[in-house]
Amino acid sequence: MSRSADRPGPAGPLRGVRVIELAGLGPAPFGAMLLADLGADVIRVDRPEGRAAGNPLDHRHDLLARGRRSVALDLKRPAARDAVLRLVDGADVLIEGFRPGVTERLGLGPDVCLERNPRLVYGRMTGWGQHGPLASRAGHDINYIALAGGLDPIGHRDGPPVIPLNLVGDFGGGGMLLAFGVVAALLRARETGKGQVVDASIVDGTALLTTILHGLRAQGSWVDRRESNLLDGGAHFYAVYECADGKYLSVGAIEPQFYHRLLDLLGLADDPEFLAGHTDRAHWPKLRKRLADVFISRPRQYWLDLLGGTDTCVAPVLPIGEAVQHPHNRARGTFVDVAGIVQPAPAPRFSEDQPTAPQPPPRPGEHGRAILAEIGLTEEEIERALATGDRGASG
């Protein structure tokens, strides 16, 4: 898959794969982070002025940029553009997250790059996709998941949809699908010697995440009303409940054996309404209220002591700070400390090529001279490539 197993990069199944990332926001950096976490040598082309506009994080806390090397280039300068093309010559992947047509105007579009490097996988990350009526319009995660059908089902019946942070669109339907598409295209390029463009759209990816809901709807098991269905909090046995101390408990006792075990431990095993309510959704609203009254009567730890060690599918709803400290997550090393900042560890796990802990995010341009020297630029060419100011200067 790679041109050299000796290239820089941490351990992992993608060691030796070189990725050029044109720095942006959100989903594209997350996709590049996934590749870097699994051992790819990701060279991030940052802006000379630092992180992209709209990014509130300083470089030390910009964890989506972890595990990279960085060169800062003004892509509107010919010398900088030429330096990126030199990087493309020896790369396996290029990732960009601009609006459609931007890299073409910069002289870094897929036609130019694939002509220089026919094996290149050119990953494009957008919200709306590379074509379609909305392709050129601005948008953010909330807009993309709204259009894809991923926002409306989430929330309470009598209120507006609840925004699921930007986890569903930017990261689940966006960056993760971008990384998946890039790896799939890399496998194909290894087989055929021919690269291709990967058009990753958050709308497409979010729609894909809702596949099971389309199946339920076609079967007549899903209605388009929040808190009315099996997985949206409508079922009393698949919901979140508040406890006496204001903390919350998640209950997911879908299967009959887990449901009946839950009823048994709660002293409800002989209650005819609960017995009938597992399969009859007409009972769900009333039973949801009854369970809410049960759980609010005691603090969360009481319920965890009673239910936590059993097959009742119950778990505490933890804030991020508590999740880091939970014994299960600590035992698995789900979170790691990198340069004093606790963050999620690379995932998934591998039996033979387990990734190492990621390196801290780079300072924009931190490795610029070394990277450009590595691809054979002379000192004079490096100076021109790294220059800022007059964008009309030629390289």
BELCOR-V426935 format. One line per field, one symbol per residue. ss: DSSP state (H for helix, E for strand, L for the rest). phi: phi as a letter, one per 30 degrees, with the letter a starting at -180 (. if undefined). psi: psi as a letter, one per 40 degrees, with the letter a starting at -180 (. if undefined). A space follows every 10 residues. Layout:
BEGIN
ss: ???
phi: ???
psi: ???
END
This chain:
BEGIN
ss: LLLLLLLLLL LLLLLLLEEE EELLLLHHHH HHHHHHHLLL EEEEEEELLE LLLLLLLLHH HLHHHLLEEE EELLLLLHHH HHHHHHHHHL LLEEEELLLL LHHHHHLLLH HHHHHHLLLL EEEEEELLLL LLLLLLLLLL HHHHHHHHLL LLLLLLLLLL LLLLLLHHHH HHHHHHHHHH HHHHHHHHHH HHLLLEEEEE EHHHHHHHHL HHHHHHHHHL LLLLLLLLLL LLLLLLLEEE EELLLLLEEE EELLLHHHHH HHHHHLLLLL LHHHHHHLLL HHHHHHHHHH HHHHHLLLLH HHHHHHHLLL LLLEEELLLH HHHHHLHHHH HHLLEEEELL EEEELLLLLL LLLLLLLLLL LLLLLLLHHH HHHHLLLLHH HHHHHHLLLL LLLLL
phi: .cdadcddkd dkdcejdcbc cdeacidded dddeddecjd dccccddedj ddejddcddd cdddcdiccb bcbdddcedd edddddddec ccbbbbbdde jdddddibdd ddddddbddd cccccbdcjd bjececddab eeddddddjc cedckdecbd ecddhcddde cddceddddd dddddddddd dcibdacccc cdddddeddc eddddddddi cbcdbehbbd ccjdddcbac bdcdcicbbc bbdddedddd ddddddicdc ddddddddcc dddeeddddd dedddddbde deddddcdcb dchbbddcde ddedcdeddd ddidbbcchi cdaddebdcb dcbddddddd eddeiecedd ddddcjdddd dddddddbjd dddcc
psi: didheeiiii iieehehhhh hhhaibdddd dddddddeei ghhhgiidea iihehehidd egdeeieiih hhiheehddd ddddddddde idihhifiih eddddeffid ddddddgeeh hhhhhideie iidedeiiii dddddddeee ddehaideai ihhfafddcd ddecdddddd dddddddddd deehaihhgh hdddddddde ddddddddee ehighifeid eeedhdegih iiideeiihh hfgdiddddd dddddefede hdddddedeh ededdddddd dddddeeiid ddddddddei gefhiihhid ddddehdddd defdiihhfe hhiiiiiaii ddfhiihiii iihhededdd ddddeeiidd dddddeiibh eeii.
END
